[in-house]
Amino acid sequence: MTADKLKLILAMLIIVSGIGGFYYFGDKAELIRWAALLAAIAIAIVLAAPTALGREAWEFIKGARLELRKVIWPTKKETMQVTLVVAVMVVLVAVYMWVIDWGLHKIVKVITGYTG
């Protein structure tokens, strides 16, 4: 077994132990539990970072950040317009479904002879 595999296995065990400890010590202060969990994750990252998989993950993250900078975010006006269109469509579909439901209800009442 290579050193990289051992480091990755150890990193995973540390994360699993951190999660287990988070729930095992449920009666302790939540701040301490979160701090211990974050510390376990940080230790696992430091341990896994120098491995081949860790370097690949870091390159992926750098590439994702680069692509994120290329995104053209909508303006406030565009966001408001799209939100309004979505809200109107939700209302229209809700009314349509209500009408269909009402109609089917009436049809079933006629077929079954229910008068209540």
N, C-alpha and C positions, 0 to 999 in steps of 0.2 A: 504494500500500500504506500502510495507516495505521500510526501509531506503535505501537498496541497489537499489531498483527500482527508488526511487527518485533521488539518486545520478547519476544513469545512464541516466535518462531522462534529468537531469540538464546538465550533461556532453554533451549529444547530442545537447541540445539547445545552449550551448556555442559554439560548433563546427559549427553548422548551422549559428549562429549569426556571428561568425568569417568569414565564407565564404561569407555570405551576406554583411558584412561590407567591405570585400576585394573588392567586385564588386561595392558596393554603393559608396565607396570613390575612384572610378577609376581616378578621377582628381588629387588625392594627390600623393605624391612621392611614387614610387613603393617600396622602401626600408621600408618605414613606414608601408605600407599595408602588406608586407610580415612579418614584425616584429609583427604586431598586430595579423595576422593569426596564426603565430607560437606560440605566447603567448596564444591565445585562445585554441589551441591544447594542449599546455603544461598544462594549467589549467584544461582542461577536463581530461587529463591523470591522473593528481594528484587527481582529484575528483573521477575518476572511479577505480583507482588502488586498493583501500582497499576493494572493493566489491568482492563478490564471483566470478563473471565473470572476474573481473580484475585480481584476483589471478590465475584463470585458464588460462587466456591469458598470464600472466607472465610465468607460468610453461610451456606452449606451446612454448614460445619464447626461454626459456632456453633449452628445448629439441631440438628445431630446431638448435640452436647454437651448441649443442653437436653433432648432426648428421652432421652438416656442417664441423666440425673438422675431421670427419671420411672419408670425401670425398677424393678420390685419384685424384688429378688434373692431366691432361695430361701434358707431357713435351712440350717444345717448338717445338721439332722435330715432335712429334705426332700431335700437333696442325697444324703445317705447312703442313704435309702430308694430313691430313683430309681436310684442306682448299683447297689444290690443287685438291684433288679428287672431292670435291663439285664443284669447278670452272670448271673442265673439264666436269663433268656431265651436268652442266648448259649449257655449250657451245654445247655439243652433243644433248641435248634435244632441244635447240633453232634451231640448224641446221635441226634436224628431223622435227620439226614443220614447218620450212620454206619450206622444200621439200614437205611435205604434202600439205601445203597451195598453193604452186606453182602448184603442180599436180592437185589439185581440181580446181584451177583457170583455168588451161588449159582445163580441162574436161568441165567446165561450158561454156567456150568460144566456144568449139566445139559444145556442145548441143544447145546453143542459137544462134550460127552463128555470134557472135560478132567479129569484126575484128579490133577494135580500140585499 
